[in-house]
Amino acid sequence: MDLQSYKAIVQELKPFGAQLVAVSKTKPVEDIMALYEAGQRVFGENRVQELVPKYEALPRDIKWHLIGHLQTNKVKYIAPFVSMVQSVDSLKLLAEIDRCAAKNSRTIDCLLQVYIANEDTKFGMDAEELYALLDSAEYATLKNVRVCGLMGMATNTDDETQIAAEFASLHGLFTEVKQRYFAHAPHFKEISMGMSSDYKIALAQGATLIRIGSLLFGAR
Ligand SMILES: *Cc1c(COP(=O)(O)O)cnc(C)c1O
């Protein structure tokens, strides 16, 4: 646990108005608690099986973000409490989140995950799939999810020019989608991009949420 780094990152984000999601996957509840005591309230996990026991063990005012690939059959376990699902990559998944949110009398905030990397290992939709989702008749019927923006992961590379171009493309797509579908929806405001290795580039490209794990909690 590196509280020094935590404080430095929080200061670094301030002028950008960006929010830190502390990615605590694989780390014990003691580590999360240490960061909680330093003031952090938003945490990200990528697996449902890990998120649920941590939710149960930790203070209730933590805002939990699911940031990893989510299978539709697992949505029901997190629907009672999850604050945001950042990794929505299909209409089917969004519809299931809507169904489970309704069962819990909740509205769940979601980000649509967009594929921006030049790798074939990452999840997410391309622009065409994103527009197909937003144009679909089924999407128009969903009442218990709120699409708040887009999420993306850059290619794992040292080439900062490429990373910046990928983040810029996500920002460009965000602006287009905002104009076309959410012009009068102030909640559509989030661009989640940037991790430990590339968050500075993401901030320069307009990130509003950055997801940092290893810089805070140490290597996994
Ligand atoms: C693990 C993870 C992160 C954080 O990665 P670090 O390199 O440890 O900062 C961010 N986003 C997603 C989707 C992740 O799975």
The ligand as an SDF file (V2000), in Angstrom:
LIG
                    3D

 15 15  0  0  0  0  0  0  0  0999 V2000
   -6.4430   -4.1980  -13.6780 C   0  0  0  0  0  0  0  0  0  0  0  0
   -7.1540   -3.1460  -14.4230 C   0  0  0  0  0  0  0  0  0  0  0  0
   -6.8030   -1.7900  -14.2960 C   0  0  0  0  0  0  0  0  0  0  0  0
   -5.6530   -1.2890  -13.4250 C   0  0  0  0  0  0  0  0  0  0  0  0
   -4.4210   -1.7130  -13.9310 O   0  0  0  0  0  0  0  0  0  0  0  0
   -3.0520   -1.1920  -13.2890 P   0  0  0  0  0  0  0  0  0  0  0  0
   -2.0920   -1.3490  -14.4030 O   0  0  0  0  0  0  0  0  0  0  0  0
   -2.7610   -2.0930  -12.1370 O   0  0  0  0  0  0  0  0  0  0  0  0
   -3.2250    0.2050  -12.8700 O   0  0  0  0  0  0  0  0  0  0  0  0
   -7.5420   -0.8560  -14.9950 C   0  0  0  0  0  0  0  0  0  0  0  0
   -8.5760   -1.2100  -15.7910 N   0  0  0  0  0  0  0  0  0  0  0  0
   -8.9420   -2.5020  -15.9380 C   0  0  0  0  0  0  0  0  0  0  0  0
  -10.0870   -2.8170  -16.8380 C   0  0  0  0  0  0  0  0  0  0  0  0
   -8.2500   -3.5070  -15.2620 C   0  0  0  0  0  0  0  0  0  0  0  0
   -8.6320   -4.7810  -15.4250 O   0  0  0  0  0  0  0  0  0  0  0  0
  1  2  1  0
  2  3  1  0
  2 14  2  0
  3  4  1  0
  3 10  2  0
  4  5  1  0
  5  6  1  0
  6  7  2  0
  6  8  1  0
  6  9  1  0
 10 11  1  0
 11 12  2  0
 12 13  1  0
 12 14  1  0
 14 15  1  0
M  END
$$$$
